[in-house]
Amino acid sequence: MARQPTLVGQPVLMVIDIQKSAFMDVKAGIPVMPGYRENMERARSVVDAAHDAGIPVVFIQEIHRRDLIDYVLELDGSEDI
């Protein structure tokens, strides 16, 4: 049996850059990694488990300035503005 970690303080699950569209059947404009769908399903199960356990979930999403001065890597041609 796996040892359960002891949590100290208030645990929080941070979800970095997973958008709602990851769970839709729509093809995104960005190429995806092998096993993408399965990875997103696993991530969703972790989010659901955190909610069930009363652990706060914080979603972090990349955004850009209105003038797009920080819009650099996205200009490699794999996605548009």
N, C-alpha and C positions, 0 to 999 in steps of 0.2 A: 504494500500500500504506500502510495506516495505521501511524503511528509507535507503537511499543510504549513504554509508560511505564517508567522505571527506578524500581524499588522500593528504598527504603532502609530498613534495619531489618527487622523482622518484620511482614509485612502480616497483617491480620486483616479478615475480612468481618463487619460487624455487620448483623444482620437485625432491624429494629425492628417489633414488633407484627404479624408475620405468623404466624398460628396454623396448626396442622396442618389444621384444618377448612377452610382456604382451598383445600385440594386435594381436598376431598371433594365429592360431588355433593349434599350436604345444603344446603338454603337456610338461611342464617343469619338471625337476627332483625334484623340491621342492614342498612339500604339500602346498596347497593354502587354504585361509580362505573361509568360506561360503560367497557367494555373490561376489566373486573375480571378475568375468567378469563385473558385473554391476558397481563395484567400479572403475575398470580400465576405463570403458566407461565414467563414470562421471569425472574422472581425465582428460581424453582426451578432454572432452568438456570444462573444465576449461582452459587447455592449448590452445585449439583453440580460446576461447574467449579472452585470453590474447594476442595471436598473432593478432587477429582482431582489438583489441584496441590499438595495438602498444606498449604493455607492454613487456619488455624483459623477456624471459623465460630462467632460468638457470637450467640445469640438473646436478644432483650430482649422481655419480655412485661409489659404493664400489669397490675398487681394493685391491690387495694384493701385498706385496713385492715379488720379484722374488724368494727369498729363502724360502718363505711361513712361515717365523717365526711368522707372525701375523695371521696365518690360524688356528683358534682355534674352534669356535662354529660350523663351517661348518663340522667338523669331527664327528658330531653326527650321521652320517649315512644317512641323508636325501638327500645328494648330494655328488658328487665326485669332484675332482680337475678339 
